[in-house]
């Protein structure tokens, strides 16, 4: 039986996108009992409930970081993040999963070059590459030297939310509202929603996510300067139960982000049968397909007209549109995602 090490170091941030990707993939890889692989997991210093037994748990410590040959050998090493903190011995084949090149948008030109150089070194060491969207694959080909290395596109799975208990966040009234979420950083482009909301006085906007950031501070100032304190609410971090309530009760989910390697929230919203209106940047048109609707500009009047028009159309065909969104979201399952990775492991290790 082949031994595969899954590097879950980013699970140290379990509620981030990378943390969720790591934990869900690890969980579902173990649900293929006849895969022919023995999976081992490299975790940070804490031990999540995911770990099925001590035998499969490997602590990410200084020895494994600075002495790659230390400890147990593996037939294959899968790094679930493009900037891994730990690397395999040179003789062990490595899969490197690249989620996005968002740093090209987020960072200054100087910093972006440093990130790109660092990523190129990681690509050089890897045996094979995977990524989470065709858009990101094209970005990788455009900005990195790959030689003869293959890139496989494997879409993320999205956890099913229909079994999650729903709890409203504290202090929310019964006013109709739009919803969006994400760590408050400039790439999320949430500031474009504020002047849009001035054009839509009958709706509130709830923004969930960590706002203890410099961009969060800017948003708070902008909300105050526009007099939107009662209409736009920064909820901060929300629980899974609160998040699912917000998805299920919102009039529409709006997502103006300009840098996404995948865009998990838009599929989560579709699982709840919701109208999604998002930007047409990066991977979002690929992932949202014909089911999502798109902002064609960030002019506040055009944005408000787009959202209101799409709400009206959605409500005029509500049953059909709800079912369409839910059916589309089911294509992004962790069962299919984990199965695709197992097939790739088999291909690399020549396992039938």
URSUL-V914609 format. One record per residue. RES is the residue in three letters. PHI is phi in radians with two decimals (* if undefined). Layout:
# URSUL-V914609
((RES	PHI) (RES	PHI))
This chain:
# URSUL-V914609
((UNK	*) (UNK	-1.33) (UNK	-1.81) (UNK	-2.07) (UNK	-1.69) (UNK	-1.85) (UNK	-1.43) (UNK	-1.86) (UNK	-1.03) (UNK	-1.26) (UNK	-1.18) (UNK	-1.15) (UNK	-2.03) (UNK	-1.12) (UNK	-1.77) (UNK	-1.43) (UNK	-1.05) (UNK	-1.19) (UNK	-1.10) (UNK	-1.13) (UNK	-0.99) (UNK	-1.10) (UNK	-1.18) (UNK	-1.21) (UNK	-1.13) (UNK	-1.03) (UNK	-1.06) (UNK	-1.40) (UNK	-1.06) (UNK	-1.38) (UNK	-1.65) (UNK	-2.08) (UNK	-1.11) (UNK	-1.82) (UNK	-1.23) (UNK	1.54) (UNK	-2.12) (UNK	-1.85) (UNK	-1.58) (UNK	-2.15) (UNK	-2.23) (UNK	-1.62) (UNK	-1.97) (UNK	-1.20) (UNK	-1.15) (UNK	-1.50) (UNK	-2.12) (UNK	-1.13) (UNK	-1.13) (UNK	-1.06) (UNK	-1.10) (UNK	-1.37) (UNK	-2.83) (UNK	-1.09) (UNK	-1.06) (UNK	-1.69) (UNK	-1.75) (UNK	-2.25) (UNK	-1.34) (UNK	-1.42) (UNK	-2.13) (UNK	-1.13) (UNK	-1.14) (UNK	-1.23) (UNK	-1.33) (UNK	-1.73) (UNK	-2.23) (UNK	-0.99) (UNK	-1.48) (UNK	-1.20) (UNK	1.44) (UNK	-1.18) (UNK	-1.60) (UNK	-2.33) (UNK	-1.43) (UNK	-2.70) (UNK	-2.18) (UNK	-1.97) (UNK	-1.56) (UNK	-1.48) (UNK	-2.45) (UNK	-1.20) (UNK	-2.06) (UNK	-1.16) (UNK	-1.46) (UNK	-2.28) (UNK	-2.26) (UNK	-1.35) (UNK	-1.03) (UNK	-0.98) (UNK	-1.44) (UNK	-1.65) (UNK	-1.09) (UNK	-2.20) (UNK	-1.66) (UNK	-1.99) (UNK	-1.64) (UNK	-1.83) (UNK	-1.51) (UNK	-2.97) (UNK	-2.05) (UNK	-1.07) (UNK	-1.06) (UNK	-1.16) (UNK	-1.68) (UNK	-1.39) (UNK	-1.72) (UNK	-1.14) (UNK	-1.00) (UNK	-1.14) (UNK	-1.20) (UNK	-1.07) (UNK	-1.10) (UNK	-1.11) (UNK	-1.08) (UNK	-1.12) (UNK	-1.11) (UNK	-1.12) (UNK	-1.15) (UNK	-1.03) (UNK	-1.11) (UNK	-1.19) (UNK	-1.10) (UNK	-1.06) (UNK	-1.40) (UNK	-1.34) (UNK	-1.52) (UNK	-2.67) (UNK	-2.07) (UNK	-2.24) (UNK	-2.58) (UNK	-1.87) (UNK	-2.78) (UNK	-1.14) (UNK	-1.02) (UNK	-1.16) (UNK	-1.00) (UNK	-1.14) (UNK	-1.13) (UNK	-1.09) (UNK	-1.08) (UNK	-1.22) (UNK	-1.91) (UNK	-2.23) (UNK	-1.59) (UNK	-1.85) (UNK	1.09) (UNK	-1.77) (UNK	-1.32) (UNK	-1.51) (UNK	-2.09) (UNK	-1.84) (UNK	-1.63) (UNK	-2.24) (UNK	-1.15) (UNK	-1.11) (UNK	-1.52) (UNK	-2.16) (UNK	-1.03) (UNK	-1.22) (UNK	-1.90) (UNK	-1.24) (UNK	-1.72) (UNK	-1.42) (UNK	-1.14) (UNK	-1.86) (UNK	-2.32) (UNK	-1.23) (UNK	-1.05) (UNK	-1.14) (UNK	1.45) (UNK	-1.60) (UNK	-1.62) (UNK	-1.65) (UNK	-1.15) (UNK	-1.14) (UNK	-2.54) (UNK	-1.62) (UNK	-2.35) (UNK	-2.64) (UNK	-2.71) (UNK	2.60) (UNK	-1.06) (UNK	-1.36) (UNK	-2.26) (UNK	-1.03) (UNK	-1.12) (UNK	-1.26) (UNK	1.12) (UNK	-1.12) (UNK	-1.07) (UNK	-1.19) (UNK	-1.34) (UNK	-1.20) (UNK	-1.13) (UNK	-1.07) (UNK	-1.17) (UNK	-1.08) (UNK	-1.52) (UNK	-2.29) (UNK	-1.16) (UNK	-1.51) (UNK	-2.04) (UNK	-1.74) (UNK	-2.25) (UNK	-1.88) (UNK	-1.98) (UNK	-1.73) (UNK	2.40) (UNK	-1.07) (UNK	-1.89) (UNK	-1.48) (UNK	-2.34) (UNK	-1.11) (UNK	-1.18) (UNK	-1.06) (UNK	-1.11) (UNK	-1.08) (UNK	-1.10) (UNK	-1.04) (UNK	-1.14) (UNK	-1.16) (UNK	-1.04) (UNK	-1.17) (UNK	-1.15) (UNK	-1.59) (UNK	1.19) (UNK	-1.85) (UNK	-1.02) (UNK	-1.55) (UNK	-1.85) (UNK	-2.05) (UNK	-2.14) (UNK	-1.53) (UNK	-1.42) (UNK	1.31) (UNK	-1.20) (UNK	-2.13) (UNK	-1.28) (UNK	-1.07) (UNK	-1.17) (UNK	-1.20) (UNK	-1.05) (UNK	-1.19) (UNK	-1.13) (UNK	-1.11) (UNK	-1.07) (UNK	-1.26) (UNK	-1.80) (UNK	-1.23) (UNK	-1.27) (UNK	-2.82) (UNK	-1.80) (UNK	-2.01) (UNK	-2.59) (UNK	-1.51) (UNK	-0.95) (UNK	-1.95) (UNK	-2.57) (UNK	-2.38) (UNK	-1.34) (UNK	-2.51) (UNK	1.84) (UNK	-0.94) (UNK	-1.02) (UNK	-1.21) (UNK	-1.33) (UNK	-1.02) (UNK	-1.12) (UNK	-1.15) (UNK	-0.99) (UNK	-1.42) (UNK	1.29) (UNK	-1.78) (UNK	-1.14) (UNK	-2.04) (UNK	-2.12) (UNK	-2.33) (UNK	-1.27) (UNK	-1.79) (UNK	-1.72) (UNK	0.87) (UNK	-1.48) (UNK	-1.09) (UNK	-1.10) (UNK	-1.16) (UNK	-1.36) (UNK	-1.30) (UNK	0.97) (UNK	-1.44) (UNK	-1.43) (UNK	-1.30) (UNK	-2.05) (UNK	-2.29) (UNK	-1.31) (UNK	-1.66) (UNK	-2.76) (UNK	-1.89) (UNK	-1.19) (UNK	-1.03) (UNK	-1.21) (UNK	-1.11) (UNK	-1.10) (UNK	-1.14) (UNK	-1.13) (UNK	-1.06) (UNK	-1.09) (UNK	-1.14) (UNK	-1.09) (UNK	-1.22) (UNK	-1.10) (UNK	-1.09) (UNK	-1.10) (UNK	-1.04) (UNK	-1.21) (UNK	-1.29) (UNK	-2.32) (UNK	-1.10) (UNK	-1.04) (UNK	-1.09) (UNK	-1.23) (UNK	-1.09) (UNK	-1.12) (UNK	-1.08) (UNK	-1.11) (UNK	-1.15) (UNK	-1.13) (UNK	-1.10) (UNK	-1.10) (UNK	-1.14) (UNK	-1.19) (UNK	-1.78) (UNK	-1.89) (UNK	-1.23) (UNK	-1.10) (UNK	-1.17) (UNK	-1.07) (UNK	-1.14) (UNK	-1.10) (UNK	-1.12) (UNK	-1.17) (UNK	-1.09) (UNK	-1.09) (UNK	-1.18) (UNK	-1.01) (UNK	-1.10) (UNK	-1.11) (UNK	-1.16) (UNK	-1.68) (UNK	0.99) (UNK	-1.82) (UNK	-1.53))
